[in-house]
Amino acid sequence: MRATVLLELVLFITTVWAGGYQGVLERVLLYYAYEIDGLNPEADRTIGFACKGQFNTATGQCPGGWVKPKSKGSRATINELVAPLSKLNPNPKKPFGRDSSGNPVPLADGVNGLDPQETAKYLYPEILKATKSNDYPNGRIPNPPPYKMMKGGTDNYVKFLSDVGKMVQKTSKQGNNYDNHKALFEGFQKVNAQVLNARMGDHGSFQIQGIKDRLQGSGVTVKTKTVGGGTNPATGATWEAVDWKKTVSDGVTDTGKSKEEVAKIVEAAAKDFYTTNQAAKEHKPVIDSTRRTDQRMNHCGP
């Protein structure tokens, strides 16, 4: 049914608003991508490079060339990769990475033992404190421009996400990379899935209210469902979103209308919300890229 297809699409659109925690998770995702990129020949590596000097947004070019992340060793640690993107000190007393118990993961261990959620929980207040007195006073973590994270990157965040996903999938299919580093690829997929949950969870309250407003007087009541674990791991805020299928099915009982009629009512409310809200229109391609990356990860390996 056409209405059902649209509602499933809207489910992904609803995850587009990035909250503070999601922004930190994407930095952890970048570190996994950086470690995966390290499996490639040095000349082919792209993750972690930054445009030197002033990036030309008009032409999409980097006149100053590309530089590797500053590192005391041959490869950057999570501290050295994330710190420049987050106004943090790369040499604090403790590493940024955390294990499943919230304890520091030695820098030399890389992603071994790294827990993405605990790492993001630890980094969220640290990054927030570093940016709070500047342009981001409301708990939001800004996305660094792609030209500060990837060789050949521009200011197009959607293309950056797509290129990272393609790189990870391509790397997994080369030789025995996947078999020998399975935990690394599975870790990347795990973080990507957590990013999807965070986007939907952070936006859920706005989505629920927006659809409620548009269904007023229709007799259809918005039904909700839990997103992820039900709460934001960093703030404790509730994570819920509209349960489209239950809203339609219960709407049939409440209104006495057919399933097709109720689906059209709900579809119209969803379409209005996501076509009249500028932020949703601008961010839809971002979530599409993240979703495609998740799909690509299901085809990693030999």
C-alpha positions as CSV (number, residue, x, y, z in Angstrom):
1,M,0.0,0.0,0.0
2,R,1.3,3.4,-1.0
3,A,0.5,5.0,2.4
4,T,2.4,2.3,4.3
5,V,5.4,2.8,2.1
6,L,5.4,6.5,2.8
7,L,5.0,6.0,6.5
8,E,8.0,3.7,6.5
9,L,10.0,6.3,4.7
10,V,8.9,9.0,7.2
11,L,10.2,6.7,10.0
12,F,13.7,7.3,8.6
13,I,13.1,11.0,7.9
14,T,12.2,11.4,11.6
15,T,15.7,10.5,12.7
16,V,17.3,13.5,11.0
17,W,17.5,16.0,13.8
18,A,20.9,15.6,15.5
19,G,21.1,16.0,19.2
20,G,24.2,16.5,21.3
21,Y,24.8,12.8,22.0
22,Q,24.4,11.8,18.3
23,G,27.0,14.3,17.3
24,V,29.5,12.6,19.7
25,L,28.6,9.2,18.4
26,E,29.5,10.3,14.9
27,R,33.0,11.2,16.2
28,V,33.3,7.6,17.5
29,L,32.1,6.4,14.2
30,L,34.8,8.4,12.5
31,Y,37.4,6.7,14.6
32,Y,36.2,3.3,13.6
33,A,36.3,4.4,10.0
34,Y,39.9,5.7,10.5
35,E,41.0,2.4,11.9
36,I,39.4,0.5,9.0
37,D,41.0,2.9,6.5
38,G,44.3,2.0,8.1
39,L,44.0,-1.5,6.5
40,N,44.3,0.1,3.1
41,P,47.7,1.0,1.4
42,E,48.9,4.3,2.8
43,A,48.6,6.0,-0.6
44,D,44.9,5.1,-0.7
45,R,43.9,6.3,2.8
46,T,41.6,9.3,3.2
47,I,40.0,9.3,6.7
48,G,41.4,11.8,9.2
49,F,43.0,14.1,6.6
50,A,42.2,17.8,6.9
51,C,42.3,20.6,4.3
52,K,45.3,22.8,5.0
53,G,44.5,26.5,5.0
54,Q,41.2,27.9,3.7
55,F,38.8,25.6,2.0
56,N,37.2,27.1,-1.0
57,T,33.4,26.5,-0.6
58,A,32.7,28.1,-3.9
59,T,34.7,25.6,-5.9
60,G,34.8,22.7,-3.5
61,Q,38.6,22.7,-3.6
62,C,41.4,22.6,-1.1
63,P,44.1,24.9,-2.5
64,G,46.5,24.2,0.4
65,G,46.5,20.4,0.1
66,W,45.7,17.7,2.6
67,V,47.4,16.9,5.9
68,K,47.3,13.8,8.1
69,P,46.1,14.2,11.7
70,K,48.9,15.2,14.1
71,S,50.2,12.2,15.9
72,K,53.1,11.2,18.1
73,G,53.1,7.8,16.4
74,S,52.5,6.4,12.9
75,R,48.8,6.4,13.4
76,A,46.5,8.8,15.4
77,T,44.9,7.7,18.6
78,I,41.2,8.4,19.3
79,N,42.4,11.4,21.3
80,E,44.5,12.8,18.5
81,L,41.8,12.2,15.9
82,V,38.8,13.6,17.9
83,A,40.4,16.5,19.8
84,P,41.0,18.9,16.9
85,L,37.3,18.4,15.8
86,S,36.0,19.1,19.2
87,K,38.2,21.8,20.7
88,L,39.6,19.3,23.2
89,N,43.1,18.8,24.6
90,P,44.5,15.7,22.9
91,N,46.7,14.9,25.9
92,P,44.5,14.8,28.9
93,K,45.2,12.7,31.9
94,K,42.9,9.9,30.7
95,P,42.2,8.5,27.2
96,F,38.9,9.4,25.6
97,G,37.9,5.8,24.9
98,R,35.8,3.8,27.5
99,D,35.0,0.2,27.9
100,S,31.6,-1.3,28.7
101,S,32.1,-0.5,32.4
102,G,33.0,3.1,31.7
103,N,36.7,2.6,32.4
104,P,39.4,4.2,30.2
105,V,40.7,2.1,27.3
106,P,44.5,2.4,26.9
107,L,45.4,4.5,23.8
108,A,47.6,1.6,22.5
109,D,44.5,-0.7,22.4
110,G,42.8,1.3,19.7
111,V,39.2,0.0,19.3
112,N,40.0,-3.2,21.2
113,G,37.6,-3.2,24.2
114,L,36.1,0.2,23.1
115,D,32.4,0.6,23.9
116,P,30.9,3.3,21.6
117,Q,28.0,4.2,24.0
118,E,30.2,4.6,27.0
119,T,32.8,6.5,25.0
120,A,30.2,8.9,23.7
121,K,28.7,9.3,27.2
122,Y,32.1,10.3,28.5
123,L,32.9,12.7,25.7
124,Y,29.5,14.4,25.5
125,P,30.0,16.7,28.5
126,E,33.7,17.2,27.7
127,I,32.9,18.5,24.2
128,L,29.9,20.4,25.4
129,K,32.1,22.3,27.9
130,A,34.6,23.0,25.2
131,T,32.0,24.5,22.9
132,K,29.4,26.0,25.3
133,S,31.0,29.5,25.5
134,N,31.1,29.7,21.7
135,D,28.5,29.0,19.1
136,Y,26.7,26.0,20.6
137,P,25.1,27.0,24.0
138,N,22.2,24.6,23.9
139,G,23.7,21.2,24.3
140,R,24.1,20.6,20.6
141,I,27.4,19.1,19.3
142,P,28.2,20.6,15.9
143,N,29.2,18.4,12.9
144,P,32.8,19.2,11.8
145,P,32.9,20.0,8.1
146,P,33.9,17.0,6.0
147,Y,37.0,18.8,4.6
148,K,38.4,18.6,8.2
149,M,37.8,14.8,8.4
150,M,38.5,13.3,4.9
151,K,40.9,13.8,2.0
152,G,38.8,15.1,-0.9
153,G,36.0,16.1,1.4
154,T,34.0,19.2,0.7
155,D,31.3,21.0,2.8
156,N,28.8,18.4,1.7
157,Y,28.0,16.2,4.8
158,V,25.7,13.9,2.9
159,K,28.5,13.0,0.4
160,F,30.9,12.5,3.2
161,L,28.7,10.0,5.0
162,S,28.2,8.1,1.7
163,D,31.9,8.1,0.9
164,V,32.8,6.8,4.4
165,G,30.2,3.9,4.0
166,K,31.6,3.1,0.6
167,M,35.2,3.0,1.9
168,V,34.3,0.7,4.7
169,Q,32.4,-1.7,2.4
170,K,35.2,-1.7,-0.2
171,T,37.9,-2.3,2.5
172,S,36.0,-5.2,3.9
173,K,36.0,-7.0,0.6
174,Q,39.8,-6.7,0.0
175,G,41.7,-9.9,0.8
176,N,41.2,-11.3,4.2
177,N,40.4,-7.9,5.8
178,Y,36.9,-8.9,7.0
179,D,37.9,-12.3,8.4
180,N,41.0,-10.9,10.2
181,H,39.3,-7.7,11.5
182,K,35.7,-8.8,11.9
183,A,35.3,-7.1,15.3
184,L,36.4,-3.8,13.7
185,F,33.8,-3.9,11.0
186,E,31.1,-5.1,13.4
187,G,32.0,-2.2,15.7
188,F,31.5,0.3,12.9
189,Q,28.1,-1.2,12.2
190,K,27.2,-1.1,15.8
191,V,28.0,2.6,16.1
192,N,26.1,3.4,12.9
193,A,23.0,1.7,14.2
194,Q,23.3,3.7,17.5
195,V,23.5,6.9,15.5
196,L,20.3,6.0,13.8
197,N,18.6,5.4,17.1
198,A,20.0,8.6,18.6
199,R,18.7,10.7,15.7
200,M,15.2,9.3,16.0
201,G,15.2,9.4,19.8
202,D,16.4,13.0,20.0
203,H,13.7,14.1,17.6
204,G,10.9,11.9,18.9
205,S,9.2,14.4,21.1
206,F,9.0,17.0,18.3
207,Q,7.7,14.4,15.9
208,I,5.0,13.1,18.3
209,Q,3.7,16.6,19.0
210,G,3.8,17.6,15.4
211,I,1.7,14.6,14.3
212,K,-0.7,15.1,17.2
213,D,-1.3,18.7,16.1
214,R,-2.1,17.6,12.6
215,L,-4.4,14.7,13.6
216,Q,-6.5,16.9,15.9
217,G,-10.2,16.5,15.1
218,S,-9.6,13.4,12.9
219,G,-10.4,10.9,15.6
220,V,-7.0,9.2,15.2
221,T,-4.8,9.1,18.2
222,V,-1.0,9.1,17.9
223,K,0.5,5.9,19.3
224,T,4.2,5.8,20.3
225,K,6.9,3.3,20.7
226,T,10.3,3.1,22.4
227,V,13.4,4.0,20.5
228,G,16.6,2.1,21.2
229,G,16.8,1.5,25.0
230,G,14.1,4.0,25.7
231,T,16.3,6.8,27.1
232,N,19.2,9.0,25.9
233,P,22.3,7.3,27.4
234,A,24.0,10.7,28.0
235,T,21.1,12.7,29.4
236,G,18.4,10.3,30.5
237,A,15.8,12.0,28.2
238,T,13.0,9.7,27.0
239,W,13.4,8.2,23.6
240,E,10.1,7.6,21.9
241,A,8.7,8.1,18.4
242,V,5.4,7.7,16.5
243,D,4.4,4.1,16.0
244,W,2.9,4.5,12.5
245,K,1.5,1.0,12.2
246,K,-0.2,1.0,15.6
247,T,-1.5,4.6,15.0
248,V,-3.2,3.4,11.8
249,S,-4.5,0.1,13.2
250,D,-5.9,1.6,16.4
251,G,-7.3,4.5,14.3
252,V,-9.5,2.0,12.4
253,T,-11.0,0.9,15.7
254,D,-11.4,4.4,17.0
255,T,-12.9,6.0,13.9
256,G,-14.7,3.1,12.2
257,K,-13.0,4.0,9.0
258,S,-11.2,1.5,6.7
259,K,-7.5,0.9,7.1
260,E,-6.9,2.6,3.7
261,E,-8.9,5.7,4.8
262,V,-7.1,6.0,8.2
263,A,-3.7,5.4,6.5
264,K,-4.4,8.3,4.1
265,I,-5.3,10.6,7.0
266,V,-2.1,9.7,8.9
267,E,0.0,9.9,5.7
268,A,-1.3,13.4,5.0
269,A,-0.4,14.5,8.5
270,A,3.1,13.0,8.2
271,K,3.6,14.5,4.7
272,D,2.6,17.9,5.9
273,F,4.9,17.8,8.8
274,Y,7.9,16.7,6.8
275,T,7.4,19.0,3.8
276,T,6.6,22.2,5.7
277,N,9.4,21.9,8.2
278,Q,12.6,23.2,6.6
279,A,14.9,21.3,9.0
280,A,13.3,18.0,8.0
281,K,13.6,18.8,4.3
282,E,17.3,19.7,4.7
283,H,18.3,16.8,6.8
284,K,16.5,14.0,5.0
285,P,19.5,13.2,2.7
286,V,21.7,12.8,5.8
287,I,19.6,10.0,7.3
288,D,19.3,8.4,3.9
289,S,23.1,8.2,3.7
290,T,23.3,6.8,7.2
291,R,20.7,4.2,6.4
292,R,22.5,3.2,3.2
293,T,25.7,2.8,5.2
294,D,23.9,0.4,7.5
295,Q,22.6,-1.6,4.5
296,R,26.1,-1.7,3.0
297,M,27.5,-3.2,6.2
298,N,25.2,-6.2,5.7
299,H,27.1,-6.9,2.6
300,C,30.6,-6.6,4.0
301,G,33.2,-9.3,3.8
302,P,33.8,-11.9,1.2
